[in-house]
Amino acid sequence: MKHTITIAIAAFGLGFCSQEAIAQDLYDTTVLRTMNFTFADADWETQLRQNYASQTNILADLEVEGDVYPDVGVRIRGNTSYTALPSGSQKFSLNVEMDYVDPDQDLLGYSSLNLNNGFHDPTFCREVLYNNFVAEFIPNPRANHVLVTINGENWGVYINVQQFNKTMLSTHFPDTSGLRIKCANNPNGPGLRYVGTSPANYSGYEIKNDGGLADPWAALIAVCNAVTNGSLADWSQIDEEFAVDPSIWSVVLENMLTDDDSYVNKGADFMLYRNPTDERTFLLQTDANETFTQTSWTVTKNFTSTTKPVLSHVLSVSELRQRYMAHFRTAMENLSWTYFEPKATALRNLIDASVQADPKKLYTYAQFQSNFTSTVILGGGGPFGGNLIGLQEFCDQRATFLNSTAELVASGPTILNVQASDDAPDP
């Protein structure tokens, strides 16, 4: 009952948003706010670039809807979205710490902002569509769009992605004080594989919040041991350490919408949260800019990869594999352009004029217009270049491919009749 109660409380809590809170939602996809940054130093851009490796903030004042927030901390964020930018590009992603100087300062209840540059996405919409879709199933950051100006100059459209922190977790968990761990992007990620008892063997992980634990590394290692070596005959023992069902949902959604930077693909670029209420760890997501791209990932992608034991070990249990397929079928009910087109069109209409006027954008306005439906040639090599499938093409082709998978489209049982075992139960 402990697990059921926890899930019920988290879901029940979603219904208590006041009308005022909804109206002031920083991640409302129908609102395009302008964020005006003012740096005091003329060489602010040079400072940002010099501070990239050390992740050191510089100060700016931020004005939003007439309200001024002084002394926020600003730095460049991202990996290839910065290092693989074309020479001379100024469209870098930004991290903003509202409480960098004043610990009580926030923007509509949020102390940390992630403003992403639309790298490898001429539509600017993949991150918004993906994050908000995933958030309907599991705890996940939400996203929308903003306009940015810097020292009075138009810096164009940015994707505003919610920070994975206590504020985000509070929407889903009654206790947000738990252990938080990040596994950064890595083409050969550690994937929660158990590699012994020494914390030195787990350098691919970063403790973001120790959750008040005397030894947070021991908690991580226990999870890795459970998903790598846990009993398959009694998988409930794994579930005592690792929240199996919510984590299955996470890998299902990564696979279906083909998140390149993900547990499923790389065994990396994910978050872990240990819920203090039941002391189980949840596999959750981060980084969704390279999604909606690959139409032919198999539904069992990396199921034999021993470096990804959630797939190769946990999902080797027949019951859990069936559950994975059932969750996949549920998610696929909305894998269609009929579902995504109204959402994509609304976002496109909201930002269209601003994208056209964006002097810093990474791709052309014609590519922005076309990539909602059609493949575009981005040009150049490396992570920045190549061909990118259109959103409509992806939805159509991905659904067709998955519907050809026999195990996935197998018919489930049909309930023909429901009858009470006792017409007059005694409570």
Secondary structure, DSSP 8 states (H G I E B T S, - for coil): -HHHHHHHHHHHHTT---HHHHHT-TT-TT--EEEEEE-SSTTHHHHHHHTTTTT--EEEEEEETTEEEEEEEEEE--SHHHHTS-TT-----EEEETTSS-TT--BTTBSEEEEE--TT-TTS-HHHHHHHHHTTTSS---EEEEEEEETTEEEEEEEEEE-SSHHHHTTT-S---S-EEEE---TT--TT----S-GGGGTTEEEEE-TT-S-HHHHHHHHHHHHHH--STTTHHHHTTB-HHHHHHHHHHHHHTT-SSSHHHHS-SEEEEEETTTTEEEEEE---SS-S--S---TTTTTT-TT-HHHHTGGGSHHHHHHHHHHHHHHHTT-SHHHHHHHHHHHHHHHHHHHHH-SS-SS-HHHHHHTTTS-EE--SSGGG-SEE--HHHHHHHHHHHHTT-HHHH-----------S-SS---
